[in-house]
Structure formats: C-alpha cells, structure tokens
Amino acid sequence: YNLHCGTCHLPTGLGDPEMAPRLSAGSLVVQADDPAAMINVVLYGPEAPELPKKWRNPMEAYRYELDDEEIAAVLTFVRNSWDNDAGPVTPEQVARQREALSAN
C-alpha cells in the first residue's frame, strides 16, 4: 500500500483532496460486497465519469506492474483498514476481473 497507493490516498487512507479520494470508512467502492469495481480500478485505473474532474484518470493502471496476489493483498488491506470492514479479496477474484476485461 505505502509504495503504490499511500502517496495519493495517504497512509491514513483519508486521501489527498487534490489527488485522490479517501479509502477510509464510508467509501462505497471499498465497502462493496463484491470487490470487482475496486479490482478494476487497480487493474485499469479509474475511468468512471462520475469522478470529479480533478481525479479522473490520474491513477495509473497496475495490471502490468502487480500480479494477482499483490493486488489481492493490497485490496484486502484497504478493505480492512481505517474502520473499513469488508471481506478479503482473493487472487482468483483478481484473475477473473483481469480475464473478463481483457476478453472485451
């Protein structure tokens, strides 16, 4: 987390208002029962049109930099830190998202 995410989302998960949204408690993407959206953001970068313009596409895609186990580990960490209480993310879930979106 600290190496790839902490600079913009901060070590506290509160996010830098000029760079990235918070990941702390209350984030619907982080708390979702199905982590697919969060996995997609890490794999492919954020591209949701509802993101504020200052946050649209600033995050790099990590699909070539991190493997499925690394992505699962960082997302599990985020989903269970800073008052978040969501389930773990498995490497298999990451692999499914990687395969699903690359097939399109």
PyMOL commands that set and color helices and strands:
alter all, ss='L'
color gray80, all
select helices_A, chain A and resi 6-9+28-31+36-44+53-55+68-79+91-103
alter helices_A, ss='H'
color red, helices_A
deselect
rebuild
show_as cartoon
